[in-house]
């Protein structure tokens, strides 16, 4: 479900939940703990990766639909906790996006320090990244909206989120949603190289400056009124969202 590999002082955390690295409660808990513990275990940086062609397809909707309200609230608390861990990590985190990254997969990447995404192997079947939650009946929480606006700007983020627009790698690079493009086989090496160069800088000066520069992102999680987990759970169990999600699951079963 989650594989750990050390590259000298860099810890690679690879999502390994076939077939599409869907985010279920157990994977989110494990990933959150791994990110929170990495510094204490001697890592100086983290690379978050998936498999070639698929970073993460986002939430495991079929599994989450089976949860009662209490379990769903616990899941969202862990998911926001994972986002907070990425945002406030004392060591830098790079997302090595080897392929598709819709919804929850894209959310994880936008809280990282840097994003390397794979160019599509087949131009006829391009990889895509974006927050398409609205298309499946979900609203996008404020903390996630703020993080995306921080990357791409207020109005571009507004249009993307309201329309649930998915971007091809080149489009994502042009607006700043990803920082670098690479061939599929070079995504992880480029992520490690960028992080390695960052870690060559004087560590105290780099770390202090980094945390100050990310203070606005970190602050999103210190104000409990921004998270509104209970309110988001209410929306999940709303008639429109339930109908849309169940239709999605039925479509996936036929595919």
FENKA-V534749 format. One record per backbone hydrogen bond with DSSP energy under -1.0 kcal/mol. NH is the residue of the N-H (numbers start at 0). CO is the residue of the C=O. If there is no record, write none. Layout:
# FENKA-V534749
nh,co
NH,CO
NH,CO
This chain:
# FENKA-V534749
nh,co
2,13
4,11
6,9
9,6
10,44
11,4
12,46
13,2
14,48
15,0
20,16
22,57
27,23
28,24
29,25
30,26
31,27
32,28
33,29
34,30
35,31
36,32
37,33
40,36
41,38
42,37
43,8
45,91
46,10
47,93
48,12
50,53
52,97
53,50
54,99
55,99
56,19
59,22
60,58
63,59
64,60
65,62
66,63
71,67
72,68
73,69
74,70
75,71
76,72
77,73
78,74
79,75
80,76
81,77
82,78
83,79
84,80
85,81
86,82
87,83
93,45
94,113
95,47
96,115
97,95
99,52
100,127
102,129
104,101
106,102
107,103
108,104
109,105
111,108
112,92
113,92
115,94
116,179
117,96
118,181
124,121
128,166
129,100
135,132
136,133
137,132
144,140
145,141
146,142
147,143
148,144
149,145
151,147
152,148
156,152
157,153
158,154
159,155
160,156
161,157
162,158
164,159
166,128
171,167
172,168
173,169
174,170
176,171
177,171
178,114
179,114
181,116
185,182
186,183
189,185
190,186
191,187
192,188
193,189
194,190
195,191
196,192
197,193
198,194
200,197
205,201
206,202
207,203
208,204
209,205
210,206
211,207
212,208
213,209
214,211
217,213
218,214
220,217
221,218
225,222
227,223
231,227
232,228
233,229
234,230
235,231
236,232
237,234
241,237
242,238
243,239
244,240
245,241
246,242
247,243
248,244
249,245
250,246
251,247
252,248
253,249
254,250
